[in-house]
Amino acid sequence: MEYYENSDCYHFSDYFTLQNGYLFCENVDVKSIKAFMEESDFETKSPVFVYSKNQIISNIESYKETLKSINREACLNYAMKANMNPAVLELMRDRGCSVTLVSGFELRLALRLGFEPSRIVLNGNGKQEWEIELAVERGCLLNIDGWFNLQQTIAACRRLKKVARVLLRINPNIDAKVHKYNTTGTSGSKFGIEMFQMSHVVEALRQEPLVHVVGVHSHLGSTITDIDVFRKSAKAMMKEFSSLKASGFQRMKYINLGGGLGIDYTCHASRTMKASLKTTADFQKPIGERNATPRGIVEAIHQELAPEVSLILEPGRSLIGDAAVLLTRVLGVKHGAEKSYIVVDGSMTEVIRPALYGAYHHIELVEPTSQIISNDHVTMSSNGCPEQGVKNGVFENEHTENRVTNSHFEQQVQNDNTENRFQTVNSDNGVQYGHLEHGFEIADAQNVQNCQQFDNIPVNVQERRVYEVVGPVCESGDFLGHDRLLATPHEGCHLAVFHVGAYCTSMSSNYNMRPRPAELLVDGSKVRVIRQPDSFETMLQCFNC
């Protein structure tokens, strides 16, 4: 979609918007989620993951509408490793998706949630015997990733006296043009059967009646933005498909081209970066370069495949990645000789991608800052001028009647601890949005002149400054963002870390004995708890103490 700004609203997406300086997820002011967490019985109040249900649905429909338009038998398999929250999986299931899995526990969860076994794909370069047996027993598709995996699968079929339907995962040595840790289809990768090994594997399969080859599979990596990568993979797999079918494997039906479509992590980066910077500080593409889209890759793939081929796609990131933010509380601001830091309670234990890959995640304040710049009574207003109007710890100014505050929400908390409803209600005159004040715009010249001194205290008006956004984990590599141009937030202010729906909660940890956070799902004006946060006691349940 196009990201646009008008006089009172900036759209990060169709479902995440900045209104009068306050971040909304669908119809819910994110600040009201902060208030709900503070009032909850949860031991861990912050940080918290916030998902948009309708963004997830929109992402699913983007794929399904495109697949429908090409008039080809196709299956959309969500890559569960991106995010295994059961509420997310149920959304996928209810909209006709299957799942692709990489572990036995993922398979057990998929079966528990009622996914059709015959459409499930079990991937993995190192499957355990029980995982293979469970997949064979339930009639799932399995990938053959190499010679020893083939021998494991044959042995499982003979023990169970059951037939396995398998796809051959082939490594076609195609460069996905992504970070080396995200590359899976080049020579030297631990994944797949390399081309020189194919004849050996095929000959063994020809002699085994209990293993039926029904297709081929290739997955080249993740965060891919180049459509030509998918086109090359489709062409290579079509060649192998045709060769196998011509050599006697008449059950050939599927070409599985994996997933890997990237999302545009940098689409809002220009809002918080110096104009002189041309690219982000990570491996991502240059700012402003368009990503491949679901429609683009499906149409490119479709052109390379024969009509009789049934297509399997396995997206993860592009279905869930942009559907969540991490809401994290500012603990304080620290100014050093060379760098300044915003220290938040979120960290690499929730969002490890920056530390692991050097990846970029956009970060913004979810509310206008009311930073107190000295121990006296000076408070910075949202237009850059100092104010004295602080009441009960809440920043007030002359535009109070136009502020979006927690008073605009009536919290209706259900007692079952699974659903908490936020009902939008208007003030007496209705919710009014005044002029957009992001809380990080440079003050105009008149304000700069008027605000140079206040009670003889030098004031650096609300021009943004460059910060490192870091967490409290005892690692120098614990950061969420480098060199971000942000307004100085007040203590207790919240930041949003964007595009954290994929490979964040699923890669989270309890390092430093930090609790994993709550996860909330927003649907219009309703908010449901879909994961309770860890507590001290739940973290110790598996220990004998």
N, C-alpha and C positions, 0 to 999 in steps of 0.2 A: 504494500500500500504506500501511498504518499504520506510523508510526515509533515504536518503543517501547523502553523501558528496563526491565530487571529487575535483580536483585541482582548479576549478573555480566556483563551484555552490553547494549550499545546498538546497535540496528539502524539504520544509515543507509539500508539497503535489504536485500533478501534476500541480497545477495552482498557487501556491505561492512558489516562489524561491528566494534565496539570491544569487545574482550574483555580484561578486567582492565587496561584502560588502553592496550592495544596494538591497532592497526588491522589487521584481516584483510581480504584480498580473497579471497573464497571460502574455501579451507582454508589459505591461505598467509599467514603473518605478514609484513606489509609490511616489517618490520625485517630479515627474512632476505633480502629483495630488495636492501635497502641493502648487506648484507654481500656478496651475490653480485656486485653491481656493483663493489664495492671490490676484489674478487679477480679480476675479469675483465681481459682484455687491452685493453678499450676505453680509448681515451685520455680520453674524456669519461665520467665516472662518475656525475655528477649534474648537473641533475635527470633524472628519468625518468618517462615516462608508463606507467601500469599499468592494463590493461584487464581486465574480467571477461567472459570468453567467454559465460558462462551468463546474465549480465545482458543482453547483446546478444540472445541467443536468446529470452529471456523477452520482450523488447520487440517483437521480430518477431512472436512468437506472439500477443501481445496484439492486434496489428492483424489478423493472418490469421484468428484465431478469430472476431473480430467481423465481418470481411468475409464469412466463410463463413456466419455466422448470418443475414445479410440476404437470402441467396438471390438474388444479383445478380452478373452477370459483372463482375469487377473485377480490377485489376492494381495491385500494391503496388510502386511504383518508388522505390528508395532514392535520395535526393539526394546524389550522390557528393561534391559540393562540401563537405559537412559533414565528411567524413573519407575520404580516398582510399587509405588503407592497403590494399594488396591482400589481406591476411589478413582484414580487415573485409569487403571486397567478396566474398571467397569464402564467408564465412558467410552473407551476404545471398543470393548466387546459389544456394547449396546448400539454402536454405530457400524457394526459389521466388520470390524477389524479382527484379524487373528494376531498371534504373537510369535516372535522369534526369540529364542532363549539361549542362554549360554551356561546354565547350571541346572542341576537336579532340583534344587529348591525353587528356582524360578518355574520349572516344570510342574512341581507340586502345587505351587500357588496358582498357576494358570488352570490346572485341572480343578482345583477347589472352587475357582471363580466361574467355572462352567464354559471355558473355551472349548470349541470342537477339536478333539485330539487330532483328527486327520488333517487339519489345516495348520497345526502347530509345527514349527521347525526348530529342532534342537541343533544348534551350532556348537562349536568349541574345538580347539586344537588339542585339548587334554581332558577328555571325558573319563569319568570313573565308571567302573563296571556297572554299578547299581543304577547310574544315570542312563546308561545305554539300555539296560534291561527294562527300566521303567518306560522309556520312549518306545521300545519295540513292543512291549506288552500292551501299551495303550494305542498303538497304531500311528504314532507321530512320524513325520518326515525327519530323517537324520542326515546330517552332512558327514561325508567321509573326508577327513582332513589330511590324511596321509596313510602310509603303509601300516603302521602299528594300530591306528584307529580302525582301519579296515579289518585287521585280524581280530581286534576286540569285538567288532560288530558281528563278524561271522561266528565267533565263539558264543556270543549272547544269543544269537538266533538258534544255534544248535542246542544250547541248554534249554531254551524256552520252546523249541520246536515251532517257531513262528517265523514268518517272513517279515523282513524289514524293507521299507521303501526308502531309498537313499538318493541324495544328490551328491555329486562329486564337486567338492570345493576346489576350484582350479586357481592357481596363482599365475595370472597372465603377464606378469612383469610390466605393468602399466603404472606410471608415476601419477599419483593423485594430486601432486603439487600442493601438499599440505605439510604441516609439522611432522618431523620424522617419527614422533611417538604416535601419530595418527595415521601413518601409512601402513597398509596391510597387504598390498597387492604387488609389491616389487620383489625381485629376486633377493633372497636373503631374509625375507620375512618369515616369522615362525608359523604363519598361517597358510594353509592350502597345499595342494599338490602342484609342485613345479612341473613345467611342461616335459622335461626330460624323464620324469618319473611316471608319466601317464600310461605308457605302454605296459609297464610292469603291473600297475594297479588294474588296468582294464583286463589284462589276461587272467588275473586272479578272479575277478568278478565274473568273467565268462564261465568259469568252472564252478561257481557257487550258486546253487538253485534257491537258497533261502534269502539271498540279497538281491533285490530288484532295483536296478538303476532306472530312475524315472526322470532324471534331469541333471543339470549342471548349475553351479553356483560360483559367483565371484563377488567379493566385497573388497573394494580398493582402499578404503580408509574413511576418515570422518572429517567434517568441516569442509567438504569439497564445494567449490563455487564455480567450477568450470564445466559447462555442459559437455564439452568435447571428451572429458574423461569418461562420462557415462556412455557416450556414443561408442568410444573405442572398446569399452568393456562389453557392450551389447554385441558388437561386431565379432569380437574374439569368442564370446560364448556361443554365438550362433554357429560359428565354424565348428566348434567342438561338439555341439549338439548334433549337427548334421553328420559329422564324422562317426559319432557313436551310433546313431540310428542306422546309418548305411552299413555299419559293421556288425549288425545283428541285434542291437539293443532296441527292440521294438516297443518297449514300454516308455520310451522317452516322451515327456510331456512338458516339463517345466524348465524355464530359465529363470533362476533367482539372481537378480543383480544387486542384492544387498541393499544397503542404505547409504548414509554418508553425506546426504545433502546438508550443506552448512546453512546457518542462519546469519543474518546481518548484525553481528554484535556491535559494529562500529557505526550504525546508522545515525546515532545521535551524538557521536563523539565530538563533533564540531561545537557543541554547546558548552563543553567543559575543557576545551583544549586551546592552547595558543594558536592564533591564526597562522603562525610561521611553521607549525608542525604539519607535515604532509601525510604522515602515516602514524599509526598508533605505535605504542612502545612494545608491541608483541609481534607475532608472526602473521597477524591478519592482513588482509588485502588493504590497499590504499583507501583512505576515506573517500566515500562517494561512489566507489565502483559497485555496480549492481551485482547482486548475487543471482545464481541460477535459481529458478523457481520450480515447484512441483510440475507445473504445466510444461515448462521448458524441457526438463529431463525426461518426462514421460513421452512427449512427442518425439524427442530425439531417439529414445530407445525403441519406440514403436516402429520407426522407419527402418530399423536394422533387423527386425525379427520377422521370421516367416509367420504366415497367418495361423498355423496350427499350434504355435507355441503359447503356452499359458505362462503369464508373467507373474513373478513374485517380487514385490518390493518390500524392504525392511527399514523404513525410516524410524528414527527415534528422536533425534534433536529437533528436526523440522516439524514434528508433531507437538512437542511439549516445551521446547527450549525457551520460546519467547512468551510463555504463558504464566510466568511467575517472577516475582521480585523477592529479594531478601530484605526485610525491614529490620534495620539494625540501629541501635541507640548510640549516640555520641557520648563517650565517657569523658572526653576532654580534648583540648587542643594544645599542642606542644610545639614551641618554636625553637629550632636549633640554629647553629651557626650557618649550616648549609641547606637545611631542609626544614619545612614545617610539616607537622603531622596532625591529622584528625584521627584520633584513636576511638574505635567503635567496639561494641561487644560482639560483632560478627567477625569471622576469621577464616583462615584456611581450613578449619575443621568443618565449616559449612560450605564454603566455595573454594575448592582446592585448585581450580583451573588456572588462576593467575600464577600460583606458586609452582604448579606442575608443568604447565605449558608456556608460561609467560603470556597467558591469554588476557584479552581485554574484556571487561564488563563495564557498561556505562553506570555511573553513579551520580545521583542528584539528591538534594534535600527534598523531603516530602512536605515541608512547610516553610514559610518565610522565617528567616533567622531573627532572633531577638537577642543577639549576642551582647552580653555586658562586657565592655572592653576595659573596665578597671574595677577595683574593689569598691569604688564609690558608686554613685547612682546613675552612671551614664549607660544607656541602653541604645543599641543601634536599631533604627526602624527599618522597615522593608524598603524605604526609598533612600536609605543611606544617611539619614539625619539622626542625631542622638535624641532620645526621648527619656522622659522620667516616668512614663505611665506603666509601671509594672505592678500588677495587682495579683496577689496570691500566686506568684510565680508564672503568671500568664501575661504575655506581651499584649498591650493594648495600644491603639493609636486612633487618630481621628476618623479612620475608615472602618471602625469596629463593626458598624452596622452592615458592612458588606463582606465581612470575614466569613469564611466557612469554618465553623467550629464544631466541637463535639455536641453542642446544644442542638444541632440540626439532626441528631440521630437519637432514636429511642431504642435502647438495647433491650431486646427481649431474649433472655437467656433461658434455654430449655434445661430441665433438670437431668436429662439423660446423658449429658456431657458429650454428646455427639453433634449437636447442632445449635448454633447460636445465631439468632436472626437480628439483623440490623435493619430497622425500618426507617426509611427516609421520611422526615416530617418537615414541613416548612415553618419558618418563623411567622410572626403575625402578618408581615407584608410579603411572605414568600421568600425563598432563598434568592438573594440578589448578588450577582457577581459584578464587581466594579472593574476598574482597569486592571489588566493583568500585572501582577507584581510578583515576579518569580522569587524575589528574595536574593537574587544574585546578579541583577543588572547593575551596570555601572551608573552611579548617580549622575544626574545631569549637571551642567556647569553651574547653574544657580545654586543647587544643593551643595555642590562642592564648596562654593564660596561661602555659603551661609554656615557650613558645618565645620570649618577649619578648626575652630576652637570652641570648647564648651567648658565653662568653669576652669579655664586655663589648662585643660587636659588636651594634649594633641590627639586628634581623632583621625584615624585612617578610614575615610568613608567607605561605603559599601562597594568599592571596587573589589573584584574577586582577586584572590591570590592563589598561588600554586601550592597544592598540598599533596602529600602522600596519605592515602587512606589505608590505615593498618589496623590489625586486630591485636588482642592481648596475648596471643599464643607465644610461648618462649622459643621463637625462631625468628631469625632475621628475614627469612623468606616468607613470613606471614604478612602478606599485604593483599588488599583487594583492588587497589588502583594506584598507579604511579602518575605524578605530575598532573593532577586534576585541578582545573581552574574553578574554584568554588568560593562562595561566600563563607565567611567564618561562622560555623554553626554554634548555637548556644549549647551548653551542657544539657543533655536530655533531649535535644533535637534528634530527629531520626533521619537517616539516609535510606535510600532505596538502591539496591544493587540489582540491575536489570538482567534479563535473559538467564535466569538461574533455574529454569524448569528441568533442564537435562544435565546429567553428570555433575550434579551438585549434592542433592540429598542422597543419591545412590552412591556417591563417593565420600560421604561425610564420615567422620570418625569421632571417637571420644578422647582423642589425644589431649594431654594436659588434664585429663578427667573432666573434659567439657561435655555437658549434656547436649544431645542432638535436639534441635528446636522443634516446636510445634509446626504443623502445616495446616493452613486454612484454605478452603475453597470458596470463592465468591461466585454467586450466581445472581446477577442483578443486584438486589438490595439484601440478599440473604448471604450469611456467612456460616460455613459448617466446618467444624474441626475434623480434619481427616487424618491427623496424626497427633497424639498427645506428646508433649515434650518429655524427654527423659527427666527423671528425678534422681536424687542421690540413691534412693533405695532400689529403683529399677536398674540402675547401673551396676549395683552390687549383687543382683539376683543370681548371677551365674558363678559367684565366688562363695567360698565357704567361710564367711566371716559375719 
